[in-house]
C-alpha cells in the first residue's frame, strides 16, 4: 500500500513538472503581449500629444511654432499681430523721442550748438525748454517700457504653447460624468469619520 502511494505521488510530481514549461510559456506570452500593448499605447500618445518641453523650445526658436505643433494655427496671427503692434508703437515713440531730444539739446546749447542730434523739427519750434525736457523724458520711458512689453509678449507665446501642450492630453469631452460618494470610514488613530471620494468616468 505504501509503495502504491509513493508511486502515485511520484507520477503526480512528474506530471506537474511536465506542465510547468507550458504554464511558463503561456505566462511569458501574456506578459510580452501586455508589454507590446503598453508600448503601442505610449507610442500613440507620444505621436498624438507632443512633449511639452519640445513645444516650449520650438516656440522659443520661432514664435508661433509651438501653436502650430499644438494644432492651434489660429493663434499664430494673434502672436505676430501682437508683435507687430508693439513694434510699430515702439518705433513711433522712438521717432518722437529723437525729435524732442534734438529740440531740447538745441535749445539748451544756444549759440554753441553743434547740432549733435540733428536740427529742431519745425513743429517743435518755439516750445519751452521745460516742456521739451518733460516730453523727452516721458517718451523715452514709454519707449523703454514697450521693450519690456515686447519681451512679455514673447514669453506669453512660449507659456501658452507649453501649458496647452500639457493640457492636450486631458479628456474634456461631453461623455464625461462626475460621481461623488460619501461613506463611513476610519480616520487618524482609528477614530470614526466620513470619507468623500470624487471620480470622473465616461458615460
C-alpha positions as CSV (number, residue, x, y, z in Angstrom):
1,X,0.0,0.0,0.0
2,X,2.8,2.4,0.9
3,X,4.6,1.6,-2.3
4,X,1.4,2.3,-4.3
5,X,1.0,5.7,-2.7
6,X,4.6,6.6,-3.3
7,X,4.3,5.6,-6.9
8,X,1.2,7.8,-7.4
9,X,2.9,10.7,-5.7
10,X,5.9,10.4,-8.0
11,X,3.7,10.3,-11.0
12,X,1.9,13.4,-9.9
13,X,5.1,15.3,-9.3
14,X,6.4,14.3,-12.8
15,X,3.1,15.3,-14.3
16,X,3.3,18.8,-12.6
17,X,6.9,19.2,-13.8
18,X,5.9,18.4,-17.3
19,X,3.1,21.1,-17.1
20,X,5.4,23.8,-15.7
21,X,7.1,24.7,-19.0
22,X,3.7,25.1,-20.7
23,X,2.4,27.3,-17.9
24,X,5.6,29.4,-18.0
25,X,5.2,29.7,-21.8
26,X,1.6,30.9,-21.5
27,X,2.6,33.4,-18.8
28,X,5.6,34.7,-20.9
29,X,3.4,35.1,-23.9
30,X,0.8,37.0,-21.9
31,X,3.4,39.3,-20.4
32,X,5.0,40.0,-23.8
33,X,1.6,40.8,-25.3
34,X,0.8,43.2,-22.4
35,X,4.2,44.9,-22.9
36,X,3.5,45.3,-26.6
37,X,0.1,46.8,-25.9
38,X,1.5,49.3,-23.4
39,X,4.3,50.2,-25.9
40,X,1.7,50.8,-28.7
41,X,-0.4,52.9,-26.4
42,X,2.6,55.0,-25.3
43,X,3.7,55.4,-29.0
44,X,0.2,56.5,-30.0
45,X,0.0,59.0,-27.1
46,X,3.5,60.3,-28.0
47,X,2.5,60.9,-31.6
48,X,-0.8,62.5,-30.7
49,X,0.5,64.6,-27.8
50,X,4.0,66.0,-28.4
51,X,6.3,66.7,-25.5
52,X,5.6,70.0,-23.7
53,X,9.3,70.6,-23.4
54,X,9.8,70.2,-27.1
55,X,6.9,72.5,-27.9
56,X,8.4,75.1,-25.5
57,X,11.8,75.1,-27.2
58,X,10.2,75.3,-30.6
59,X,8.3,78.4,-29.5
60,X,11.5,79.9,-28.2
61,X,13.2,79.4,-31.6
62,X,10.3,80.6,-33.8
63,X,7.3,82.3,-32.1
64,X,4.1,80.5,-33.2
65,X,5.8,77.2,-33.9
66,X,4.6,75.7,-30.7
67,X,1.0,76.8,-31.5
68,X,1.3,75.0,-34.9
69,X,2.5,71.8,-33.2
70,X,-0.4,72.1,-30.8
71,X,-2.8,72.3,-33.7
72,X,-3.8,75.9,-32.8
73,X,-2.8,77.6,-36.0
74,X,-5.4,80.3,-35.5
75,X,-3.3,81.7,-32.6
76,X,-0.3,82.4,-34.9
77,X,-1.8,85.6,-36.5
78,X,-2.6,86.8,-33.0
79,X,1.0,86.2,-31.8
80,X,2.5,88.0,-34.8
81,X,-0.2,90.7,-34.7
82,X,0.8,91.4,-31.1
83,X,4.5,91.6,-32.0
84,X,3.7,93.9,-35.0
85,X,1.5,96.2,-32.9
86,X,4.1,96.6,-30.1
87,X,6.9,97.0,-32.7
88,X,5.1,99.8,-34.6
89,X,4.2,101.7,-31.5
90,X,7.7,101.4,-30.2
91,X,9.1,102.8,-33.4
92,X,6.6,105.7,-33.2
93,X,7.7,106.5,-29.7
94,X,11.3,106.3,-30.6
95,X,10.8,108.8,-33.5
96,X,9.0,111.2,-31.2
97,X,11.7,110.8,-28.6
98,X,14.5,111.6,-31.1
99,X,12.7,114.7,-32.2
100,X,12.2,116.0,-28.7
101,X,15.8,115.1,-27.8
102,X,17.2,117.1,-30.7
103,X,14.9,120.1,-29.9
104,X,15.8,120.1,-26.2
105,X,19.5,119.8,-26.9
106,X,19.5,122.6,-29.5
107,X,17.5,124.8,-27.1
108,X,20.0,124.3,-24.2
109,X,23.1,124.7,-26.3
110,X,22.1,128.1,-27.8
111,X,24.7,129.7,-29.9
112,X,27.3,127.0,-29.2
113,X,25.0,124.4,-30.7
114,X,26.8,121.7,-32.7
115,X,23.5,120.0,-33.8
116,X,24.7,116.7,-32.3
117,X,21.2,115.2,-32.6
118,X,20.1,117.0,-35.7
119,X,18.1,120.1,-36.4
120,X,15.0,121.0,-34.4
121,X,11.8,119.8,-36.1
122,X,9.5,122.5,-37.3
123,X,6.6,121.5,-35.2
124,X,8.7,122.0,-32.0
125,X,10.0,125.5,-32.8
126,X,9.2,127.9,-30.0
127,X,8.3,125.2,-27.4
128,X,9.6,126.0,-23.9
129,X,12.7,124.1,-22.7
130,X,10.9,122.7,-19.7
131,X,8.2,121.2,-21.9
132,X,10.7,119.8,-24.2
133,X,12.5,118.1,-21.3
134,X,9.4,116.7,-19.8
135,X,8.1,115.3,-23.1
136,X,11.6,113.9,-24.0
137,X,11.8,112.1,-20.7
138,X,8.3,110.7,-20.9
139,X,8.7,109.5,-24.4
140,X,12.0,107.7,-23.5
141,X,10.4,106.0,-20.6
142,X,7.4,104.8,-22.6
143,X,9.6,103.6,-25.4
144,X,11.8,101.6,-22.9
145,X,8.7,100.1,-21.3
146,X,7.5,98.9,-24.7
147,X,10.7,96.8,-25.0
148,X,9.6,95.1,-21.7
149,X,6.1,94.6,-23.2
150,X,7.7,93.0,-26.3
151,X,9.6,90.6,-24.1
152,X,6.5,89.8,-22.2
153,X,4.7,89.0,-25.4
154,X,7.5,86.7,-26.4
155,X,7.3,84.9,-23.0
156,X,3.5,84.7,-23.3
157,X,3.8,83.0,-26.6
158,X,6.1,80.4,-25.0
159,X,3.9,79.9,-21.9
160,X,0.8,79.5,-24.0
161,X,2.3,76.7,-26.1
162,X,3.8,75.0,-23.1
163,X,0.7,75.0,-21.0
164,X,-1.6,73.9,-23.8
165,X,0.8,71.0,-24.7
166,X,0.3,69.8,-21.1
167,X,-3.5,70.2,-21.3
168,X,-3.9,68.4,-24.7
169,X,-4.0,65.0,-23.0
170,X,-6.8,66.0,-20.7
171,X,-10.2,64.5,-21.6
172,X,-12.7,67.3,-21.8
173,X,-15.3,65.6,-24.0
174,X,-19.1,65.7,-23.4
175,X,-19.0,62.0,-22.4
176,X,-17.5,62.6,-19.0
177,X,-19.6,62.2,-15.9
178,X,-18.8,63.0,-12.3
179,X,-19.7,60.9,-9.3
180,X,-19.3,61.7,-5.6
181,X,-19.6,59.0,-2.9
182,X,-20.0,59.6,0.8
183,X,-19.3,56.7,3.2
184,X,-18.2,55.9,6.8
185,X,-14.5,55.4,7.3
186,X,-11.8,55.3,9.9
187,X,-9.5,58.3,10.2
188,X,-6.4,59.0,12.2
189,X,-5.9,56.7,15.2
190,X,-8.9,54.6,14.4
191,X,-11.4,57.4,15.0
192,X,-14.7,57.1,13.1
193,X,-15.3,59.6,10.3
194,X,-16.7,60.2,6.9
195,X,-14.9,59.6,3.6
196,X,-15.8,61.6,0.5
197,X,-14.5,60.4,-2.9
198,X,-14.9,62.1,-6.3
199,X,-14.4,60.3,-9.6
200,X,-14.7,61.1,-13.3
201,X,-15.8,58.5,-15.8
202,X,-17.2,58.2,-19.3
203,X,-21.0,57.8,-19.8
